Amino acid sequence: MAEQKERAEKPAEKVKRIKCEGPVGSNGASVFRLPKQKGSLDIYPGQVLTIGNEITKEEAEQLLTTTSWKFSEVK
């Protein structure tokens, strides 16, 4: 009974998401290709990626620090 109460009191972990705003300036690119261990992930302007699903936390940090495309955290 005490275990169930503890589980109910724990706040749900907030799912973090990253949104692709698009290329910075006019670099002519229409897609951002993120290399992954198995293949790659093509990211398009307006696309929202969920950390832990489509991308890892490390990949999200990489996207947020890239200078050629703009990515932002979705609240």
C-alpha positions in Angstrom: 0.0 0.0 0.0 2.8 2.4 0.9 4.5 1.6 -2.5 1.4 2.7 -4.4 1.2 6.0 -2.5 4.9 6.7 -3.3 4.3 6.1 -7.0 1.3 8.4 -7.0 3.2 11.2 -5.4 6.1 11.2 -7.8 5.7 13.8 -10.5 5.7 12.5 -14.1 9.0 13.1 -15.9 8.6 16.0 -18.3 9.1 15.0 -21.9 11.5 17.4 -23.6 11.2 18.2 -27.3 13.3 20.1 -29.8 11.8 22.0 -32.7 13.7 22.7 -36.0 13.2 26.3 -37.0 15.2 25.9 -40.3 18.5 27.0 -41.8 20.2 30.1 -40.6 20.5 32.7 -43.4 20.2 31.4 -46.9 22.4 28.4 -47.1 20.2 26.6 -49.6 19.6 23.5 -47.5 16.1 22.2 -47.2 16.9 19.3 -44.8 19.3 18.8 -41.9 20.9 15.3 -41.9 21.8 14.1 -38.4 24.2 11.1 -38.6 23.2 8.3 -36.2 24.8 5.0 -35.3 22.5 3.2 -37.7 21.9 5.4 -40.7 20.9 9.0 -40.4 17.9 11.2 -39.5 16.6 13.8 -41.9 15.1 16.8 -40.0 12.9 19.3 -41.8 11.9 22.9 -40.8 8.9 22.8 -38.4 9.6 19.2 -37.3 9.4 18.5 -33.5 11.7 15.8 -32.1 11.1 14.0 -28.8 14.2 13.4 -26.7 14.4 9.7 -25.8 12.3 8.7 -28.8 13.6 10.1 -32.1 16.9 11.6 -30.7 19.1 11.1 -27.6 19.9 13.8 -25.0 23.4 14.1 -26.5 22.0 14.5 -30.0 19.6 17.2 -28.8 22.5 19.1 -27.2 24.3 18.8 -30.5 21.3 20.2 -32.4 20.9 23.1 -30.0 24.5 24.2 -30.4 24.7 23.9 -34.2 25.3 27.2 -36.0 24.1 26.4 -39.5 20.5 25.6 -38.4 18.3 27.0 -35.7 16.8 24.5 -33.2 14.8 25.5 -30.0 13.5 23.7 -27.0 9.7 23.3 -27.0 8.0 24.1 -23.7 
